[in-house]
Amino acid sequence: MNGFVTIAAAGNTEPPAYKLIIDKGYSIEKKGDSLLAQKDDLIFLAYSILELAGLIFLYETKGANWQVDDEVIDEYCELFNE
């Protein structure tokens, strides 16, 4: 890829995220105000398709050990909870 790329969370990014999740073999269904993606013994629950894609990415990247230590939590809170 050449050049500068900008992608924003918006309506036009939701269908591609949906397609990626489906292509990975997940089924997606609405559960009230939430979306549920399931494949085998994996279940992800979120309020938007982009959040759902993010949770799947988090798990696929880090596995069952997806959580971070207190130092990273503190850094996050300091940055975003001012």
Secondary structure by P-SEA (a helix, b strand, c coil): cccbbbbcccccaaaaaaaaaaaabbbbbbcccbbbbbcccbbbbbccaaaaaaaaaaaaaccccccccaaaaaaaaaaccc
